[in-house]
């Protein structure tokens, strides 16, 4: 068995290598990548070969030097058919097919089939996910100009999900739901469906603690929960492993579900802290501190800032008690972000400088980078552009120092180059340079894991705001619609507020066709609410 991959990209390359070793063609490997990782048909063949967008552009230029391209061209082709992308020509598709050694139709395999509607599928046995070409429910009332698109999960399968949770992996279910949300037509009446999904996902979210394949390990963890004094290294190892799972719940499904899980696990861990042997106490305190920070983060996304601050303070104290300097740095960064979001940039600067001080004491590029990240946002909000720019330069240098092969603390899973470019876009908007913001957002978006709805939605919001500041109302409106689609299963109030803020900014153009179409879409997604006064 090969070494455990340390990143999503390594995992994809390893998966593709195994398929090729089994005799699969590049086309078959790309199809498997597309289905497993929920990427579109223009992205999958690149991932199958382990190439970056820049490397594809270099291969293109070597082969066709008279028609040079950059990674930005590759990015816009891959983003299509979303409004943020650009449709590749037939000649472009033909050349990409040559580079990837596939057929041109393989690059369009994820697009809807506009042929005759197939008959209603018969009940599926042994599978919870329907084929990509499943037809939408009949009788849907579509707004003018919107075309029905296929669903990954048809409504008739919702009830099956509730009864098959023990046969499902949470991450696979979540990825399928995200794909469904991105493709579902807003005209579909989904109230009952969403209620069933909510029930299923709440149960699924609560399962990781005892979702253990090894019977001995499961019995050991259950015994510790029953009698905390029996705490051992194996139980702590398991608790640390599931922390990453909890974080992903919030990114994919929103704070309402993730908060319940984190709160319950935090209480369990608090009981373990009191009875932990001295040798194990720092690790248990670290787990407790992470869970307290998670609770604070979910409350922040729910708009309860006072409660978020309380749990952040608790997390910082526990991290100090554990003498975990890297975790102290992370918690201080989230405290800085919270203050800046509340329009208290000087408090945000205070926390950011403290985070940078602690980050200098550990060998962690991610710690240095994220401390610089929140400092840049706070300085930008305080209208100190020179200091913001220096912080961004420090962040970018730290990002370049991050090695995919080096072990990293679980809480840094989100921090990478895409995050840096998103922050550069945010700072540019705050400082009134929308062209720079738009370029940065366009660079960030193709790098973001599409199942991280939280980061994806907020970066799209930055792109929409940049278009708005440049007077491109049609593009700004279309991107707000994209945010509404992808956030169907992540109704974080912060995301909802960003949508409302952007719609309020579009009020002067509310009679335009683009904004009227957006309003129809927001009504169907039940996203017609008041805007906030906070800014990111």
N, C-alpha and C positions, 0 to 999 in steps of 0.2 A: 504494500500500500504506500502511495506517495505521501510526502509531507503535507500536513494540513495547510491549505491556502490561507494567506494572511489578509487578503483583500478580495473584493468582488472580481476585480480584473484577473487576478491569479486563478481564482476559482473557475472563471469562464474559460481561460486558456487551458487549464487542466482538463475540464470537461470536454472541450473540443479535441484535445490531444487524444483522449481516451476513445472518442468516437472515431477519429481518423484511424487509430490503431485497430479498431474493430472493422475497418473496411468501408466506413461511410464516406460518401462523396462530400465535397464542400457544400453542395446544395442541401444535402441531408443534414449536415452539421449545422448550417445556418438555420434551417427550420427548427431543429432541436433547441438551439440557442434562443430563437425568437419565442418559442412556446414556454421554455423554462424560465427565462428572465424577463418576459413580458416587454420586449423591445420591438420596434417596428422592423419591417423587412428591409429597410435601407441600412439600419444599424447592425442587424444580426450578422451579416457576412463579414463586416469589419471586425466585430468582436470574436467571431469564429477564428480569425487569423491572428488575434492578439494585437491588432494595429490600433494606433491612435489616429485621430483625424489628421494630425500633422503628417504622420507617416504615410497615410493614404495620399495626401496632397503631394508629397515628395515622389511617390511612385508614379502618380499621374504626370508630374512634370518631367520625370525621366523618360516616360513613354511618349508624351505629346508636348515637347518643349515649346512649340509654337502656340500653345493654348494653355498657359500656366494658370494654376489654381492654388488657393491657400486653404488652410484648415477651416476658414470661415465659410468658404464655398461648400465644403463637405458638410459642415454643420447645418447650413440652411437647407441643403437637400435632405438631410436626415430628419430635420424638424418637420418638413412637409408631411402630411397635409394640414398641420396646425397653422394657424394664421401667422405664427412667428417664423415659418419656414418659407422656402421658395421652391416651386415645382421644377424638378429636373426635366430637361428636354429629353426626347427619345435618343438623341445622339449622346447625351450625358449618361443616360441609363445604359446604353450599349457599352460605353467605355468603362463604366463602373463594373458591369458584368464581366468584362474582359479582365479587369484587375482582380476580381473576386472569384473568377473561374466558375461562373454560374450563368443561368439563363436570365434574360431581361424580365420575364414574368416572375421570377423568384424575388425580384426587388419590389414587386407590386403585390405580393401575395397577401398582404394584410388589408388591402383595400376592399370595400364592400362590393358584393355581387349585385348588380342592378337588374339581373334577369328576373324571370317570373318567380313569384314567391313560392318557396317549397312548401309541401304539405306540413301540417302540424306534426312535430316529432313525437314518436311514441315514447312512453316512459323509459328512462334510462336506468339500467341496472348496473351497479358497481361503479358508477362515476357520478360526481357532483358537478362537473363542469361540462356544458354543452359545447358543440362545435362552434367555431367562430362565425359560421354562416347562419346561425339560428335566427329565425325571423322575429322582429319585434311584435309585441302584442297587437292584435287587430283593434281597430276602432280608436287608435290614438289620435288626438287632435293636435296636429302639428302647426306651429306658427308659420306664417307666410315666409317662404324662402328657406325653411329648414327641411332637410331631407332625412327620412328615416335611415338609421344606421343599424348594423347587426349588434346583437347583445352577446356577451360572453356567458352571462348567466340569465336565462329566461325566467320569468316570474314563476312558472310552474315548478321550478327546482328549489325555490326558497324554502318550502316546508321540509324538503329532503335534507337540507343543510342542518336544520335543528336536530334531526334524529341521527345524524352521521358524524357529529363532532368528534367522537372518539376515534374515527378513522381518518381525521384530517390533521395536517400540520398547519399551525396558525399562519406561518408566513406564506404558504402556498394559497391558502384561502384569501388572505389579505391581498396578495398580488392579483388574484383573479377578480376580486371585487374592484380593485383600482382600475383594471382594464375595462371592467363592465361600466364603471362610472365614467370613464373617459369616452366610451363609445355609445353609451345609452342616449337615446333621443329624449330631450326634455319634455316632449309631449306625453310621454308614458306616465300613467297614473301609478305612482310608486309608494303611496302612503302605507298600504298594508305590507308591501314587500319590504320597505325600510324598517318597519316595526319587527318583522321576523328576522331580518338580518341583524338588527340591534340586539335582539335576544340571543341569537346564535353567537355573535361576536363577543358579547359580554361573558358568556360561558367559556368561549374559546380563550379569551384573554385571561381568565382566572386559572387556567389549567397548567401553566408551565411548572409550578412548584413541584407537583407530583407527576409531571409528564416525563417519567424516567423509564427508559427501556429495560435497564438492568434491574432485575427483581430485588437483588440484595441491596443495591443502592437505594431503591425506592423504600424498602422496609427500614433502612437506616435513617433516612430523612424523616419518615413518618414517626419513628421512635423518638427522634430529637424534638419534633414538634409536640409530641405528647409529654416528653420530659426533657426540658432544655438543658439540664445538667449533663446530658449524654452527648453534647455537642462535640464533633470531631472534625478533622481536616476535610474528610469526604463531603460532609454536609456544607461546609463553607465553600468548597470548590464548586458544588452544585449551585449554591446561592449566587456566587459570582458569575457563573455561566449564564444564568437566566436574566441577569441585570440587563444585558444587551437586548434581550427579547422584550423586556418591559419598555425600554426606550423606543424601540421600533413601533410598538403599539401606538404610542402617542403620535409619532410622525405619520403613520398610515391611517389610523382610525380616529384620531382626535383626542382631546383631553378628557372628554366625558367618560370614555371607557377606560383609558389608561390610568386615570386618577384612582378609580376604585381598586385596581390591582395593586398599584404602588402603595396606597394607604394600608391595605390589608397586609402586604408583605412587610411594610415598615413596622407595623405593630408586632408582628411575629419576631422580627429581627431585634426589636427593642427588648423583648423578653430574653432573647439569647445573649444579649450584651451583658445583662446583669449576672448571668451565671457562667460566662465564658472564662476558661482558664487564662491566666496571665499571658501565656505564650500565644494564645489565639485571639486575645482581646483586640489588638490593633486591626486585624483583618475583619473581625466582626464589626468593629466601629466603622471601618471603611465602607462595608456594605450598607450599614445603617445610614452613614452620611450620604452615600449615593442615592439611597431611597428617599431621604429627606429632600435632597436637591431635586429629584424627579417630581416629588409631590409639589414642591414650590414651582417648578417649571410648568406643570399642568395647570396649577392655579393661575399662574401668570397668563397662560393662553386662554383661560376661562375669564380673565379680566378681574380676578380677585387679587389685587396687588398687595393689599395689606397682609392677607394670609400668605401670599407667596413670599413676602419679605420675612415673615415669621419662620417659615420652613427653611429658607435660605440661611438665616441666622443659625438655626439648629444644625444645618448641614455643615456650616463653617466651623462651629464649635466641635462637632464630632470629628471632622477631618483633622482639626488641630489636636484633639485628644488622641487620635490614631497616629499623629505625627506623619501624616501623608501630605507632604508639601505640594505635590502635583495636584491632588484633589482640592486642597485649599485654593490653589490658583484658579482652578476651574470654577469653583463656587463663587469666588470673588468676581470672576468674569460675568457670571450670570447675574450677580447683584448689580454690576455696572450696567448691563444691558437693561435690566428692569428700571433702574433710575433714569437712564437716557430716554427710554420709551415713555416714561411719565413726565417728560419735559423737565427733567432735573439734571441737565448735562454736567454741572459742576460736581454733583454727587457721583455721577457716572465716572467722571475723570478721577475722583478720589479713589473709588473702588478699582478702577483700571490701573492706576499707578501702584496700588497695593498689590494687585495681581502680578504686575510686571516685576515687582521687587521679589516676590516669592518665586516667580518663574525663573529668575536668574540663578536660583539655588538648586535647580534640578536640570538634568540632562534630557530635556524634552523640547524638541522644536515645536511640537503642537502647543505646549504650554506657552512658550514665548510668542508663538504666532497668534493664538487666540487672545492673549492679554493685549497684544498690539492691535488686534481687530476691534475689541470693544473700546480701546483707547481712541482709535481713529473715529469711530462713530460718535463717541462723546465729544471729542474735540470739534468734529464737524458740526454737531448740534450746537456747540458753544460758539460757533462762528470763528474758529481758530484754524484757518485752512492750512497754514504752514505746518503746524503740529499734527494735524490730521494726515497730511501727506507724508510726513516722516514716519508716522505710525504705520501707514499703509506700506511703505517701503520696508519697514522692519517685518511686517507680517509676510510680505511676499518672499523675503529672504528666508524666513523660517519655513514657509511652505515648501520652498525648493530643497530645504535640508531634510524634509521628512522622507524616510526610506520606507518603501512598501514592505521590505523584508525585516525591518526592525520591529520588535514587539512594542505595542502601544497600549496605554490604559483604555479600557472599553469606552469610556465617556468621550474619547476623541473621534469616534467613528464618523462623525459628520464633518470634521474639519479637514478640508482639502483645498485644492486649487479652485474648484467651483465656488466654494464658500468665500474665498478671498475675492474673487471677481464680483460676487454678489455684494459684498461690503463696499468694494470700490464704486459700484453703481449707486449704492445707497448714499455714500458720502458725496458723490458728484451731484446727485439730485438735491441733497440738503444744501450744498454750496452753490446751486444754480448753474450747473454745467450739464444740461440734458444730453448733449451729443456724446460727451464722455460717458455718461451714465448708460446710454443706449448701447454703446459699443461694449462696455463691461458686462452688461446684462446678457447680451447676445453671446458673449464668450462663456459666461457661466452656465447658461441653460443646458447646452448639450452634454455637459459634464455631470449634471445632477442625476442621481438615481431617481427615476420617475415614480417609484413607489414611496419615496419620501415626499408625501404630498405637502407637508408643512413648508419645507425649503423650496420646493418647486413652485408652489402658489405664491409665496412671498417674493421670489425672484421675478415671476411673471408680473406681479404688481409693480415692481420697480420698472420693468420694461414698459408697461402700460403708462405709468406716470411720466416716463421720459418722452414717449410719443405725445402725450397730452401737453407737456411743456413746450414741445416743438410744433404744436398745432395740428398734429395728425390725428384727427378725431376718429376717423374710421378704424385705424389700426389700434388706437387706444381702446375703443369700444370692443373690438373683436377679441382682444387679449383678456379683457375683463370677463367676457363670455367663456374663454378657455379656463379661467380660474374657477368660475362657477361650476363648470363641468367636472374638473378633476377633484374638486372639494366636496363632491356629493356625499362621500362617506366620512369626511373629516370636517364637521361643522364647528371648528374652532372659532370662538368669538373673535379672536384676533384676525383670522382670515376673513370672516364675515364683515368685520369692521373695515378691512382694507377694501373689500368690494364696495361697501357703502360709501366710503370716502371717495373712491374713484368715480362712482356714479354721481355723487354730489358735485364733483368737479366738472362733470360733463353737462350739468344743468343748462348752461347757456346754449347748448346745441341739442337740447332734448327733442326738438322737432325734426332733427335730421334722421335720415333713414337708418344710419348705423346705430344711433342711440335708441331709436324706437325698436329696432330688432333686438338690441341688448335688453331693453325693458321687458319685451315678451319672454325672452329666455330667463331673466331673473324671476319673473312671476312663476314660471313653470318650475324653477328650482326653489321657490319659496325663499328668495333672498332679497326681499324688498323691506329693508329696515333702515333705521337711522344710522348716520355715520358717527364716528368717534372724533374726539378732539386730540387723540394721541397720534404720534407719528413714529415711524421706525427710524 
